[in-house]
Amino acid sequence: MLEYLEGLTSQLIGIAEWLMLIFVIGGGTFLVFYSRFKPYRYFKHALEITAGKHDKKGDPGDVSHYQALAAAVAATVGLGNISGVAIAIHHGGPGVVFWMWMTALIGMCIKFYSCSLAVMFRTREEDGNVLGGPMYVLTNGLGRYGKPLAVVFSIAGLVGVLPVFTVNQLTETLIAVVQPDQNIAMFGEFSWRAIIGVILVIITSFVIFGGLKNIAKASASLVPWMVALYLLAAVLIIVTNIDQILPSLGLIFTEAFNVETMVQGGLWGMILLGIRRAVFSSESGVGNAPMYHGQSKTTEPVQEGLVAMLGPFIDTIVICTITALIILVSGVYLESESNGITLTLLAFERSLFGWGAEFLMILVVVFAISTLFTYSYYGTKCLTFLTGSKKIGGYYNHIYIISIIFAAVASLDLVINMIDLAFAVMSIPNMIAVLYLAPHINANMKAYFSKKEHEYA
């Protein structure tokens, strides 16, 4: 069954690549020029808004700008960056990193528009809670034409936000580092994967169904510290291989335009792979982040758009680049057939005096657990929208839990193809709404920046 699903998703992935190229890259490039590059020119202002410099008491919303950005970034920074870049380099070589950068820069503009719209077209529940996200942008912004698109987005979202990639790569990490067959008992790799899946189901169920929300909050609060530790370790690895930094960066640029590349599909195949991995890493154009940013305390949609724009910069331009350099300067990508997290583990093992794999395993466990505890939020929002009932929406957690067992025993190719396909479908209605409603944001942007021009010129 798993082999059949893997074959089916592999056949469909070519369609996903074209959808992402047309809607995310094509639509995003249009937005970059349509905005006249204005969002990028206010990068400093975006940092000030995030820091709370322009907060106003009494603004409607449920979370601060910083909290919305932190939640959205926490959902993308982690295994998507640590493992996703390794997958990209394994399949596409060093040059794929350049195309991830280009996609991320375009993605910044998409995030600006989509999250501005999430605030502009958000709605309120009877209990006063704010609801934002592509489904509400579509229904409130496009009227009756938007409802069918919102349904398509929400159905695809039920699959796209499953924790299958996180669980798969966490399981891979534990198997590779702990080696339970050799060090605990010889049950066989498949059995150990299933055992890990069951343990993760029990832990996640206690938090999601048992109301242990404080544990979820505590694990999420650890994420910034884990990111800091990861960056410190990365700096140490890069410094110890300092003579390889410039050659590695040079390799990224030269291989990005190598028409004789051995990548499947040639140069065009490399570009498409870079787009897929960057969209997976930052979720630009997909529509997940607007669900968080739509709850922000503000009356200025453009403010939240500027804050959201920082997301792709942080997770792709900064974190993904650092991960790529770790893999390239260590040279493991040339010597190993490993893919995903195991390739990054090898780079850490080689460069951190023999303890790198254990160190990275600890970080991966924290990243994965915090994601497992919180990522079901997106799915419950999608099911709540589809059914019109928060109670029924909560049943998504049962689907979420079941998927953990599946992900633990499934192949990496299967889970990543599943998510890529779901993200591609989600991007269609999301980008249609963003492109159709972009004039509203341009008008709002003109008014907002005119008001602030004397201060932020």
Secondary structure, 3 states (H helix, E strand, C coil): CHHHHHHHHHHHHHHHHHHHHHHHHHHHHHHHHHCCCHHHHCHHHHHHHHCCCCCCCCCCCCECHHHHHHHHHHCCCCHHHHCHHHHHHHHHCCCHHHHHHHHHHHHHHHHHHHHHHHHHCCEECCCCCEECCHHHHHHHHHHHHHHHHHHHHHHHHHHHCCCHHHHHHHHHHHHHHHCHHHHCCCCCHHHHHHHHHHHHHHHHHHHHHHCCHHHHHHHHHHHHHHHHHHHHHHHHHHHHCHHHHHHHHHHHHHHHCCCCCCCCCHHHHHHHHHHHHHHHHHCCCCCCHHHHHCCECCCCHHHHHHHHHHHHHHHHHHHHHHHHHHHHHHCHHHHCCCCCHHHHHHHHHHHCCCCHHHHHHHHHHHHHHHHHHHCHHHHHHHHHHHHCCHHHHCCHHHHHHHHHHHHHHCCHHHHHHHHHHHHHHHHHHHHHHHHHHHHHHHHHHHHHHHHHHHHHC
